């Protein structure tokens, strides 16, 4: 049970990092 919660939190972190990374690339491309 605890393992699945950790897995979900980890997935959320990864997704947020990917979104931020893509946003940074888009920002630098526009600038």
BELRAGI-V929835 format. One record per pair of residues at least 24 apart in sequence whose ideal C-beta (glycine too) atoms are under 6 Angstrom apart, sorted by the first residue. I is the first residue (numbers start at 1). J is the second residue. D is the distance in Angstrom with one decimal. If there is no record, write none. Layout:
i = <I & I>
j = <J & J>
d = <D & D>
This chain:
none
